[in-house]
Amino acid sequence: DVVEIAFQDTGEGIAAENLDKIFLPFFTTKKQGSGLGLAAVHRIVDLHGGWIKVESHPPHGARFVVCLPRSGDGGVRLWHEGRTPWKRS
């Protein structure tokens, strides 16, 4: 079970060639801004075991759906969980 929260705007939308880049840190198509907003949101959602769905139909805006697990029993997943720790050679 998940909880979905949708955010939609009526802006210019996201060009198809940029859809695979929008969650990368420092990626932006704007003259102002750092390009960190969506990267931070993606990281927070991922840490909670969720995901984000993106729909864009230029020039009619974009729709983001944040999907989070309904149960918080698992807690926040830390960056090192499920990964082999680095070893010195």
Disulfide bonds with the S-S distance in Angstrom:
none
